[in-house]
Amino acid sequence: MRPNSEEPPYLLAAQAGSVVRHLYTRLRDDEPASPADLCRTIGALQRLADDLVNVLPGLQKQLEEGLLAGQVGAGDTPGEAWDKVSEVGYALAQARTGGLLLAAELRVSQRTLGELTSS
């Protein structure tokens, strides 16, 4: 992800999703890839997972700031709005935990694949 991009965050996320779907289509269609390509692909997915893990806390912070500024939850009572923001925060924290695990497993996969291709 480009940290100083002028693109809105949702467009960057959509672009990343599009790239992953394209990769999935290629894999589903059994398009051959060299071990080096596989290693680079796993590395790129690992970086994407790392980026996602770093973005999620910022999304939660923006949501909380939006709530405090009255931009979120205007139709709810304050308690209901905070409960909803809390639910989203919990889900984002769970997603971050999953992302950390995914990134770690991708690092192991990349390292093992690198060892396999070098032997």
N, C-alpha and C positions, 0 to 999 in steps of 0.2 A: 504494500500500500504506500501511496505517496503522502507523507505526513503533511506537507504544505500545499496539497492540491486545492484547486479552486472548485473542484467537483463536490456536489453535496454528498454527504456520507452514504445516503441510500443508493446513489448511482455507483459509487465505488464498490459497495457490497453487491449490487446487481452485476457489475462487471466481473467480480471475482466468482460469483455463482455461475455466470455464463461460461467462464473458462473451465470451471470444474465440470459442468455438464458436458461441454465439448470433449473434455478428456474422458469422461465416462462413456460417451458415445463411441469414441475411438477404441476404448478398451472392450466395450461390448461387441463391437464389430471385428474384434480380434486383429486389429491393425498391429503389425509387429513393431516392437521398439527395441533398440539396442539396450544392453545392460547400463551403458552410460546414460542413455536417455531416461531409463527408469530411475536411476540414481538422482539425476537432476530433477525429475518430476517429483519424486518423494521429498527432495530437499525444498522444492518450491512449495509443496503442500505443507511441509513443516513450518516454513516461514509464514505462510498464510495462517496457520493455526496459532503461531506465536503472536502475529499481529492481531488476530481476533481476541486472544486472551488479554492483550494490552488495551484494546478498544472498549471492551465491555464495561469496565469501571467508569470510564468517561461517559458512556451512554447513561448509566445510572445517575451520575452526577448531574447531567443535563436534564434528565427527567425530574429529579428533585428540585433543581433550580426553576424549571418550568412550572412545577407545582407551586413553589413559593411565589413566583411572579404572576400566578393566576392564569397561566397559559394552558395548564393541564387540569382536568377535573373540574371545570367550571360548573358543570351540571350536577355535581355530586356535593354532598355535605363534606365539610373538611375531613371528618373521620373516614368517610367512604373513600375520598380521594387518596388519603394517606395509606389506607389499607390496600388500595389498588397499586399505588406506587411501591409499596412494600412487597406485594406479590411479584411485581415485575422485577424488583431488585433481587428477590430470592431466586427467581428463574434465571436472571442474568448471572448471579453468583454460581448457580448450578452449571450453567453453560460454560462459565469460565473454568470451573473445576474440570469439566469434561474436556475442554480445549487444552488445558495443561496436560492432562493424561494423553490426549491424542498427539500433541506435539512431542511429548517424551517418547511415545511408541514409534512415531515417525522417525525421530532421531536414531533410535535403536535399529529400525528397519534400514535406514539409509546407511548407517555404519556397517551393518551386517551385509548388505548388498554390495557395498564398496569392498569389503573383505572378500566376498565371493567372486567379484569380477577381477580382483587383483591376483587371485590365486590361480 
